């Protein structure tokens, strides 16, 4: 069961409301030229909205709807002319009556050929005084057109091309000299006449995937649209991520100032072309849960199933007012699917469990949600094929994958600890999940005996509090991690090794050699004696930045999991030498120091930084950190050592 990631006319997101609104807007004044933008991040559903618009306009003889993909023009020397020719050709192909209007067709193609000449003359910039391209440039384009005679292509007949050549040659005649604005106006008049001859009240052009094009292609396409902006009865609907288009504008016009008043040029350029913007909203929690349920249900029973169509109708009723509606429930599914309802109850349970975190983690992006679900289902199948599928519970795998996707540092820490535990446990994770339950008790599925044991442990803790580990303190300081920990089911008491094994498609946690590769031996050396560690500095300087990052994280995780900070832990000398050799790690070292438990840190944390923090900003952060340690109230030794460092002149530290 793999979920297809392609545009669709089956609306699971209630985006049909956007398509209907745009169609209504276009049809209010069909004689008025208009450009509509459908904006949203990659995967937000822009292509599907265009599909719905195309479907909504089909069957209406007075409307001609043409659809183009921006990628289609990638690689063309002039994407602008390619799009213009494509629009005219599509009009001719879809309106056979135009074969009787040879004059109108010829005039439009003649204008297009002149625009090609103008392009050859330098981006529609004519000779300053005459308003004409030079004879040499015209001769070049004539030769190009004559060469096409051998392969006329699809745009026109051999006779039409011959006529076009004659038309281009005629530009040399003073009596027919025209400047760019005049010829553009001639094109618009000829195109309007073509629409009249074709019996088209409104031409709607849908352009998709413009944000996937290289900057030059994107700008050329937008410039082609600009040519039609004042052409009556012509509407464009452009699907693109505004941020990517603004980036294309900045890359194409690198010498423009960054801003003009409160807005920048890139934004102004886009807004000049896109008169009416629509942004597809991100999915909220209720919408995400409904979307996940529909995706999985459709994969189980098939999108053509009549019951599935009824389920979509029920979902749309809820999606009309998502702020006051609940997700799809078992009763709704039973009513819609009847005997097939049993097939999708797992989908309902899964959407209840992961819907809330997917809504925030995937930022409500449908493509990200699909990718997460596909990976989940694929890994379950892999576990089945390997023979340990019964040990994989989808809700547990889903929760761990949420951490892997959206909290990778947390996932790395959990995995590093669990694979080295004899039962595959991460005890800090168990404590984290217990700490976020509303009543402070164990997870809902714990038995009475376990609760009694925990009650005894609580009484002992009241007498002699047990300090939590540095890693647990670090986790508790992150709201994102706490939100993840609240997701059911709890996984801290489970053997996580089967789940970590099935994630090996991204990273293998079973053994240091497989995690660090050729760096594993270097990592071990960095936990050795100080003198031998210092001898590694020249070797560490040769590391690429990604390798240094990976090595730092491995050492940091190992130190933090040791949870012993009264005296200097093994690996500190190694991490200092690594940062000295790789100055880009200064910020990460400061993050590490800041995460240490101040109530259990010895004075060692204040020594040994000479030559490590070279960046002024890093040194400032260190000074602030030391000042903070000088004010702690729960560690007298650390406080005294920090005060002594502050009193020492910086040159003597």
FENPE-V372016 format. One record per residue. N is the residue number from 1. RES is the residue in one small letter. D_LAST is the distance of its C-alpha to the last C-alpha in Angstrom with 2 decimals. Layout:
BEGIN
N|RES|D_LAST + N|RES|D_LAST
END
This chain:
BEGIN
1|x|62.70 + 2|x|60.54 + 3|x|60.19 + 4|x|61.08 + 5|x|58.62 + 6|x|61.10 + 7|x|62.64 + 8|x|65.41 + 9|x|68.19 + 10|x|67.86 + 11|x|65.84 + 12|x|63.60 + 13|x|61.26 + 14|x|63.87 + 15|x|62.93 + 16|x|66.66 + 17|x|66.35 + 18|x|64.24 + 19|x|66.74 + 20|x|69.66 + 21|x|68.09 + 22|x|67.52 + 23|x|71.09 + 24|x|72.47 + 25|x|70.52 + 26|x|71.82 + 27|x|75.38 + 28|x|75.50 + 29|x|76.00 + 30|x|76.76 + 31|x|77.73 + 32|x|74.31 + 33|x|71.63 + 34|x|68.40 + 35|x|65.12 + 36|x|63.45 + 37|x|59.96 + 38|x|59.17 + 39|x|55.39 + 40|x|53.02 + 41|x|50.31 + 42|x|51.37 + 43|x|53.42 + 44|x|54.22 + 45|x|57.97 + 46|x|58.79 + 47|x|61.09 + 48|x|62.96 + 49|x|63.58 + 50|x|65.13 + 51|x|67.28 + 52|x|68.53 + 53|x|69.30 + 54|x|71.24 + 55|x|73.15 + 56|x|73.87 + 57|x|75.37 + 58|x|77.43 + 59|x|81.18 + 60|x|81.48 + 61|x|83.65 + 62|x|82.68 + 63|x|78.98 + 64|x|77.52 + 65|x|74.07 + 66|x|72.23 + 67|x|68.93 + 68|x|66.52 + 69|x|63.28 + 70|x|60.69 + 71|x|59.94 + 72|x|63.57 + 73|x|62.86 + 74|x|59.69 + 75|x|60.43 + 76|x|63.28 + 77|x|63.12 + 78|x|64.01 + 79|x|63.27 + 80|x|64.70 + 81|x|68.16 + 82|x|68.00 + 83|x|67.56 + 84|x|70.30 + 85|x|72.68 + 86|x|71.81 + 87|x|72.69 + 88|x|75.97 + 89|x|76.86 + 90|x|76.16 + 91|x|78.41 + 92|x|81.19 + 93|x|80.91 + 94|x|80.99 + 95|x|83.79 + 96|x|86.70 + 97|x|88.79 + 98|x|86.79 + 99|x|88.72 + 100|x|91.50 + 101|x|89.22 + 102|x|88.58 + 103|x|88.38 + 104|x|85.48 + 105|x|83.57 + 106|x|84.18 + 107|x|82.94 + 108|x|79.63 + 109|x|79.04 + 110|x|80.02 + 111|x|77.34 + 112|x|74.77 + 113|x|75.79 + 114|x|75.41 + 115|x|71.89 + 116|x|71.13 + 117|x|72.37 + 118|x|70.22 + 119|x|67.18 + 120|x|68.01 + 121|x|68.17 + 122|x|64.56 + 123|x|63.61 + 124|x|66.63 + 125|x|66.00 + 126|x|69.39 + 127|x|70.34 + 128|x|69.58 + 129|x|73.09 + 130|x|75.51 + 131|x|73.76 + 132|x|74.80 + 133|x|73.09 + 134|x|73.97 + 135|x|76.97 + 136|x|74.76 + 137|x|72.59 + 138|x|75.72 + 139|x|77.20 + 140|x|74.14 + 141|x|74.40 + 142|x|78.17 + 143|x|77.64 + 144|x|75.22 + 145|x|77.79 + 146|x|80.56 + 147|x|78.53 + 148|x|78.26 + 149|x|82.07 + 150|x|81.93 + 151|x|79.80 + 152|x|80.51 + 153|x|78.17 + 154|x|78.55 + 155|x|78.23 + 156|x|81.67 + 157|x|84.83 + 158|x|85.49 + 159|x|87.83 + 160|x|85.21 + 161|x|82.71 + 162|x|85.38 + 163|x|85.97 + 164|x|82.25 + 165|x|82.23 + 166|x|85.15 + 167|x|83.32 + 168|x|80.24 + 169|x|82.48 + 170|x|84.13 + 171|x|80.92 + 172|x|81.85 + 173|x|84.92 + 174|x|84.35 + 175|x|86.43 + 176|x|83.95 + 177|x|80.71 + 178|x|78.21 + 179|x|74.66 + 180|x|71.94 + 181|x|72.37 + 182|x|76.12 + 183|x|75.85 + 184|x|73.34 + 185|x|75.81 + 186|x|78.59 + 187|x|76.64 + 188|x|76.17 + 189|x|79.89 + 190|x|80.90 + 191|x|78.62 + 192|x|79.99 + 193|x|83.50 + 194|x|82.56 + 195|x|81.47 + 196|x|84.79 + 197|x|86.80 + 198|x|84.91 + 199|x|85.68 + 200|x|82.02 + 201|x|81.24 + 202|x|77.51 + 203|x|75.30 + 204|x|72.08 + 205|x|69.50 + 206|x|66.73 + 207|x|63.66 + 208|x|61.17 + 209|x|57.88 + 210|x|57.14 + 211|x|53.43 + 212|x|53.46 + 213|x|54.67 + 214|x|52.74 + 215|x|52.06 + 216|x|54.97 + 217|x|57.46 + 218|x|56.37 + 219|x|56.81 + 220|x|60.16 + 221|x|61.42 + 222|x|60.40 + 223|x|62.14 + 224|x|65.28 + 225|x|65.17 + 226|x|64.89 + 227|x|68.19 + 228|x|69.88 + 229|x|68.19 + 230|x|71.29 + 231|x|73.84 + 232|x|76.03 + 233|x|76.41 + 234|x|73.22 + 235|x|70.26 + 236|x|67.02 + 237|x|64.81 + 238|x|61.46 + 239|x|59.15 + 240|x|55.55 + 241|x|51.97 + 242|x|51.29 + 243|x|47.65 + 244|x|48.76 + 245|x|51.46 + 246|x|49.11 + 247|x|46.85 + 248|x|49.97 + 249|x|50.80 + 250|x|47.38 + 251|x|47.57 + 252|x|51.15 + 253|x|50.53 + 254|x|47.03 + 255|x|47.63 + 256|x|48.38 + 257|x|46.04 + 258|x|43.90 + 259|x|45.66 + 260|x|48.77 + 261|x|48.50 + 262|x|47.25 + 263|x|48.21 + 264|x|47.42 + 265|x|50.07 + 266|x|49.87 + 267|x|50.74 + 268|x|53.47 + 269|x|54.98 + 270|x|55.24 + 271|x|56.68 + 272|x|59.26 + 273|x|60.63 + 274|x|60.18 + 275|x|62.25 + 276|x|62.08 + 277|x|58.98 + 278|x|59.05 + 279|x|55.88 + 280|x|56.33 + 281|x|54.46 + 282|x|52.18 + 283|x|53.72 + 284|x|52.95 + 285|x|52.90 + 286|x|56.68 + 287|x|57.43 + 288|x|55.10 + 289|x|56.78 + 290|x|60.21 + 291|x|59.22 + 292|x|57.94 + 293|x|61.12 + 294|x|63.34 + 295|x|61.60 + 296|x|61.90 + 297|x|65.41 + 298|x|66.57 + 299|x|65.26 + 300|x|67.21 + 301|x|70.55 + 302|x|70.54 + 303|x|70.28 + 304|x|74.07 + 305|x|74.83 + 306|x|76.82 + 307|x|74.96 + 308|x|71.65 + 309|x|73.02 + 310|x|73.87 + 311|x|70.37 + 312|x|68.95 + 313|x|71.32 + 314|x|70.12 + 315|x|66.50 + 316|x|67.25 + 317|x|68.70 + 318|x|65.44 + 319|x|63.38 + 320|x|65.34 + 321|x|63.52 + 322|x|60.39 + 323|x|58.78 + 324|x|61.51 + 325|x|62.59 + 326|x|61.61 + 327|x|61.08 + 328|x|64.01 + 329|x|65.25 + 330|x|67.47 + 331|x|70.59 + 332|x|70.20 + 333|x|69.67 + 334|x|72.69 + 335|x|74.88 + 336|x|73.95 + 337|x|73.91 + 338|x|76.46 + 339|x|76.77 + 340|x|73.81 + 341|x|71.41 + 342|x|70.32 + 343|x|68.78 + 344|x|66.20 + 345|x|65.18 + 346|x|62.17 + 347|x|61.23 + 348|x|61.48 + 349|x|59.30 + 350|x|56.68 + 351|x|56.60 + 352|x|56.21 + 353|x|53.23 + 354|x|51.27 + 355|x|52.65 + 356|x|50.20 + 357|x|47.05 + 358|x|48.62 + 359|x|49.38 + 360|x|45.74 + 361|x|44.18 + 362|x|46.67 + 363|x|46.62 + 364|x|50.40 + 365|x|50.93 + 366|x|54.17 + 367|x|53.19 + 368|x|49.92 + 369|x|51.95 + 370|x|54.52 + 371|x|51.96 + 372|x|50.37 + 373|x|53.83 + 374|x|54.95 + 375|x|51.95 + 376|x|52.58 + 377|x|56.26 + 378|x|55.69 + 379|x|53.29 + 380|x|55.81 + 381|x|58.46 + 382|x|56.25 + 383|x|55.75 + 384|x|59.54 + 385|x|60.20 + 386|x|57.82 + 387|x|59.58 + 388|x|57.01 + 389|x|57.95 + 390|x|58.98 + 391|x|55.41 + 392|x|54.20 + 393|x|54.76 + 394|x|54.53 + 395|x|52.87 + 396|x|50.09 + 397|x|49.64 + 398|x|49.68 + 399|x|46.91 + 400|x|44.65 + 401|x|45.47 + 402|x|44.47 + 403|x|40.96 + 404|x|41.10 + 405|x|42.21 + 406|x|40.29 + 407|x|37.30 + 408|x|36.52 + 409|x|33.06 + 410|x|34.74 + 411|x|37.56 + 412|x|35.31 + 413|x|33.59 + 414|x|37.00 + 415|x|38.50 + 416|x|35.76 + 417|x|36.15 + 418|x|39.95 + 419|x|40.78 + 420|x|38.97 + 421|x|40.72 + 422|x|44.03 + 423|x|45.92 + 424|x|44.11 + 425|x|42.64 + 426|x|39.49 + 427|x|39.21 + 428|x|36.50 + 429|x|38.94 + 430|x|41.64 + 431|x|39.49 + 432|x|38.60 + 433|x|42.28 + 434|x|43.26 + 435|x|40.78 + 436|x|42.36 + 437|x|45.98 + 438|x|47.58 + 439|x|48.60 + 440|x|45.73 + 441|x|48.28 + 442|x|48.43 + 443|x|49.67 + 444|x|53.29 + 445|x|54.79 + 446|x|53.49 + 447|x|56.22 + 448|x|57.02 + 449|x|55.84 + 450|x|52.42 + 451|x|52.22 + 452|x|53.16 + 453|x|50.44 + 454|x|47.87 + 455|x|49.26 + 456|x|48.68 + 457|x|45.15 + 458|x|44.62 + 459|x|45.90 + 460|x|43.62 + 461|x|40.67 + 462|x|41.70 + 463|x|41.46 + 464|x|38.27 + 465|x|36.32 + 466|x|34.89 + 467|x|31.55 + 468|x|31.93 + 469|x|30.01 + 470|x|27.03 + 471|x|29.35 + 472|x|32.00 + 473|x|29.65 + 474|x|28.64 + 475|x|32.34 + 476|x|33.32 + 477|x|30.97 + 478|x|33.00 + 479|x|36.37 + 480|x|37.65 + 481|x|37.09 + 482|x|38.72 + 483|x|41.66 + 484|x|42.05 + 485|x|41.97 + 486|x|44.88 + 487|x|47.09 + 488|x|49.79 + 489|x|50.34 + 490|x|47.43 + 491|x|46.25 + 492|x|43.68 + 493|x|46.34 + 494|x|47.81 + 495|x|47.44 + 496|x|45.67 + 497|x|46.15 + 498|x|49.47 + 499|x|47.96 + 500|x|44.93 + 501|x|47.29 + 502|x|49.40 + 503|x|46.38 + 504|x|45.87 + 505|x|47.34 + 506|x|43.87 + 507|x|41.48 + 508|x|42.14 + 509|x|40.02 + 510|x|41.93 + 511|x|39.78 + 512|x|36.40 + 513|x|38.15 + 514|x|40.15 + 515|x|37.21 + 516|x|34.85 + 517|x|37.54 + 518|x|36.31 + 519|x|32.67 + 520|x|33.42 + 521|x|32.84 + 522|x|29.47 + 523|x|28.50 + 524|x|29.54 + 525|x|27.55 + 526|x|24.33 + 527|x|24.87 + 528|x|25.14 + 529|x|23.06 + 530|x|19.57 + 531|x|20.95 + 532|x|23.89 + 533|x|21.94 + 534|x|19.75 + 535|x|23.10 + 536|x|24.17 + 537|x|21.87 + 538|x|24.62 + 539|x|27.17 + 540|x|25.20 + 541|x|25.00 + 542|x|28.80 + 543|x|29.11 + 544|x|30.76 + 545|x|29.05 + 546|x|31.49 + 547|x|30.88 + 548|x|27.09 + 549|x|27.68 + 550|x|30.10 + 551|x|27.87 + 552|x|24.91 + 553|x|27.37 + 554|x|28.87 + 555|x|25.63 + 556|x|24.55 + 557|x|28.03 + 558|x|28.13 + 559|x|24.88 + 560|x|26.07 + 561|x|29.54 + 562|x|28.29 + 563|x|27.26 + 564|x|25.21 + 565|x|21.66 + 566|x|21.33 + 567|x|19.83 + 568|x|18.26 + 569|x|21.31 + 570|x|22.67 + 571|x|21.92 + 572|x|18.25 + 573|x|17.34 + 574|x|20.22 + 575|x|19.35 + 576|x|15.86 + 577|x|17.72 + 578|x|20.38 + 579|x|18.27 + 580|x|16.60 + 581|x|20.24 + 582|x|21.59 + 583|x|19.46 + 584|x|22.27 + 585|x|21.14 + 586|x|17.90 + 587|x|19.96 + 588|x|21.53 + 589|x|18.33 + 590|x|17.33 + 591|x|20.93 + 592|x|20.60 + 593|x|17.60 + 594|x|19.52 + 595|x|22.61 + 596|x|21.28 + 597|x|23.17 + 598|x|20.88 + 599|x|23.42 + 600|x|23.08 + 601|x|19.41 + 602|x|17.53 + 603|x|13.93 + 604|x|13.31 + 605|x|13.02 + 606|x|9.50 + 607|x|8.11 + 608|x|8.74 + 609|x|8.36 + 610|x|7.27 + 611|x|10.63 + 612|x|12.19 + 613|x|12.28 + 614|x|13.77 + 615|x|16.22 + 616|x|15.67 + 617|x|17.57 + 618|x|15.57 + 619|x|12.26 + 620|x|14.38 + 621|x|15.69 + 622|x|12.42 + 623|x|11.63 + 624|x|15.20 + 625|x|14.99 + 626|x|12.24 + 627|x|14.44 + 628|x|17.37 + 629|x|16.12 + 630|x|15.65 + 631|x|19.35 + 632|x|20.88 + 633|x|23.81 + 634|x|24.60 + 635|x|21.56 + 636|x|20.56 + 637|x|17.99 + 638|x|16.10 + 639|x|16.52 + 640|x|15.23 + 641|x|12.06 + 642|x|11.46 + 643|x|12.44 + 644|x|10.05 + 645|x|6.99 + 646|x|9.07 + 647|x|9.75 + 648|x|6.45 + 649|x|6.67 + 650|x|5.28 + 651|x|5.74 + 652|x|3.79 + 653|x|0.00
END
